[in-house]
Amino acid sequence: MVAAELGWVRTGVFRSKTYWTSMAICVGFMVGVDGWMSKLSAPIVIYDEAHTSGIRFPWDIPTEEFLYAFAMLTIPVLVWEHDNQRLAQTAVGSSR
């Protein structure tokens, strides 16, 4: 996803203050909810340790959860921005 943005899509979303603000808000809520759901003392969600790195931070959240959330939040933004830029170019081209 990062490679797609930097090498192909090139929307500039990673330079956007709005994007990083929205990511911070989502991560803030994610830490609270995922920390509560995956706490080792009384887990609601149980991860198979054979399928994770075993690193949990903070509050027993597997680090893979952050990578997954980053991808799931970023992919729709990239598609949205890419389509908007393409439509804007089409509109400019058709008005000439």
N, C-alpha and C positions, 0 to 999 in steps of 0.2 A: 504494500500500500504506500509506504514512504517512497520506495523506488518508482512506483507508478506516478506519484505526484511530481517527483523531482525530474524524472526522465521522460515522461510521456504526457500526462494530463496538464501539468504546469499551470494550475489555477492561481498559485500564489497564496493559497489558504494558510500555509504554515507561517506566513509573514503577517497574518491578520490578528490584530489584538482581540477582535470579536471571537474568533475561533478559539484562541487560547483561554479567554475568559469563560467561554461556554464549557471548555474541557475542565477547567478548574472547578466550576460549579458541579459538573457531573461527577468528578472524582471526589469532591467533598461529600456528596450524598452517597456515593458508592462505598466509601470507606466506612461510613456509619452503618449502612444496611448490610454490606457484605461482611463487615467485621462481626456484626451481631449474628448473621446467619451461619458463618463458618467458624465461630469460636470453638476451640478445641474442648473447652469445658462442657459445652452442651450444644453440639452442632445441629443445625437444621439441615444443612447441606454437607454431605460427606464426600470428600475428594479421594480418589484412589491414588495413594502416594506413589505408586508405580508409574503413574502418568503425569506427574508433576515434578518440578525440580526439587521440591521439599523445602524451598525457601518461602517463608510466610512473613509478610510485613504489611502494614501494622495490624495488630489484633487478629493474628492468625489467618490473614487473607493470602492465598497463594499468589505469588507474583505474576503468574500467567493470567490471572484474572484482570490485571491492569492492562496487559498487552491485548487481551481479547476485547476489553471495553474500548481501548484506544482505536482498534480496528473497526469495531461495530459503530462507533460514533463518527469516525472519520470517513469511512467509505461513502455513506449517503451525502455527506457534505461535499466530497470531491465530485461525485456524480452530479449533484445539484449545480455546483459552480461551473463545472465543465459544460453542462447543458446550457446554462444561462449565457456563458461566454460564446458558445457556438450559435445560439439563437440571436445574440446581439450582433455577431458578425454577419449572419444571414440577413438580418434586418437592415444593416448598413449597406450590404451588397445589393439588396433588392431596391433600395431607395435611390440608387444612382441611375 
